[in-house]
Amino acid sequence: MSVSSGAASLLKRQLKEIRKSKDLQGISCGLFDDDDLFVWEVMLMISDDCKYYGGGFFRAKMTFPPSYPHMPPSLTFLAPIPFHPNIYPDGKLCISILHPPEEDQTGYELASERWSPVQSPETILVSTISLFHDPNTESPANVEAAILLREEREGKHKDFRKKCRRCVRESLGEE
């Protein structure tokens, strides 16, 4: 069995498990293209109790490499792209568990925080939902969002919240 056919079998099983799971509230997954198990369409429905993104529906594409599960997939948000410290302006999510399983050249992340084959689409999506509730401003993908969130936490203004609420409204088709 080739690496990619093993990966396809694993992805088929993992997608089926996610679809059946009662524990993954606010997460919906399917194939982006019916013929390609390596590209998933993901919908994240952020709960109303989330301070900045509550009530938002954010669509993303998770793309798995042929070497999965030895190498991580990527998760890219589609329009409208959430204004978030851990999401690049092009929509790509920046989170440690999606970084390749090697030593971090910058020394910021421990190898144990990066991708390993014990991770799964489920752990990625749960971690992503967690980032909506508690964004990481220490190593931002979107510097502007990180600065505005830090300033808001210091009580300087509410600009971060305003931009997030606009993203939520756009995600609901209200703008």
SULMOVEN-V371229 format. One record per residue. N is the residue number from 1. RES is the residue in one letter. PHI is phi in whole degrees, 0 to 359 (none if undefined). Layout:
N:RES:PHI + N:RES:PHI
This chain:
1:M:none + 2:S:286 + 3:V:302 + 4:S:290 + 5:S:288 + 6:G:293 + 7:A:295 + 8:A:298 + 9:S:297 + 10:L:297 + 11:L:296 + 12:K:299 + 13:R:294 + 14:Q:294 + 15:L:296 + 16:K:299 + 17:E:296 + 18:I:296 + 19:R:296 + 20:K:275 + 21:S:297 + 22:K:268 + 23:D:272 + 24:L:259 + 25:Q:293 + 26:G:86 + 27:I:233 + 28:S:229 + 29:C:228 + 30:G:201 + 31:L:278 + 32:F:292 + 33:D:231 + 34:D:306 + 35:D:261 + 36:D:230 + 37:L:291 + 38:F:270 + 39:V:227 + 40:W:252 + 41:E:261 + 42:V:236 + 43:M:239 + 44:L:251 + 45:M:256 + 46:I:279 + 47:S:297 + 48:D:297 + 49:D:279 + 50:C:284 + 51:K:305 + 52:Y:255 + 53:Y:246 + 54:G:306 + 55:G:88 + 56:G:281 + 57:F:239 + 58:F:243 + 59:R:263 + 60:A:216 + 61:K:238 + 62:M:254 + 63:T:245 + 64:F:258 + 65:P:283 + 66:P:300 + 67:S:273 + 68:Y:300 + 69:P:266 + 70:H:284 + 71:M:236 + 72:P:282 + 73:P:281 + 74:S:242 + 75:L:234 + 76:T:234 + 77:F:283 + 78:L:258 + 79:A:303 + 80:P:283 + 81:I:280 + 82:P:298 + 83:F:280 + 84:H:211 + 85:P:301 + 86:N:253 + 87:I:234 + 88:Y:298 + 89:P:304 + 90:D:276 + 91:G:100 + 92:K:287 + 93:L:281 + 94:C:246 + 95:I:212 + 96:S:308 + 97:I:292 + 98:L:262 + 99:H:271 + 100:P:307 + 101:P:283 + 102:E:213 + 103:E:293 + 104:D:285 + 105:Q:296 + 106:T:272 + 107:G:79 + 108:Y:284 + 109:E:253 + 110:L:281 + 111:A:302 + 112:S:291 + 113:E:270 + 114:R:268 + 115:W:302 + 116:S:215 + 117:P:297 + 118:V:282 + 119:Q:289 + 120:S:211 + 121:P:305 + 122:E:298 + 123:T:294 + 124:I:297 + 125:L:291 + 126:V:296 + 127:S:295 + 128:T:293 + 129:I:301 + 130:S:300 + 131:L:294 + 132:F:293 + 133:H:282 + 134:D:217 + 135:P:299 + 136:N:263 + 137:T:260 + 138:E:286 + 139:S:224 + 140:P:283 + 141:A:273 + 142:N:242 + 143:V:298 + 144:E:301 + 145:A:298 + 146:A:296 + 147:I:296 + 148:L:296 + 149:L:293 + 150:R:300 + 151:E:296 + 152:E:294 + 153:R:298 + 154:E:277 + 155:G:83 + 156:K:284 + 157:H:190 + 158:K:240 + 159:D:295 + 160:F:297 + 161:R:301 + 162:K:298 + 163:K:294 + 164:C:295 + 165:R:296 + 166:R:297 + 167:C:298 + 168:V:297 + 169:R:299 + 170:E:297 + 171:S:295 + 172:L:265 + 173:G:76 + 174:E:265 + 175:E:228
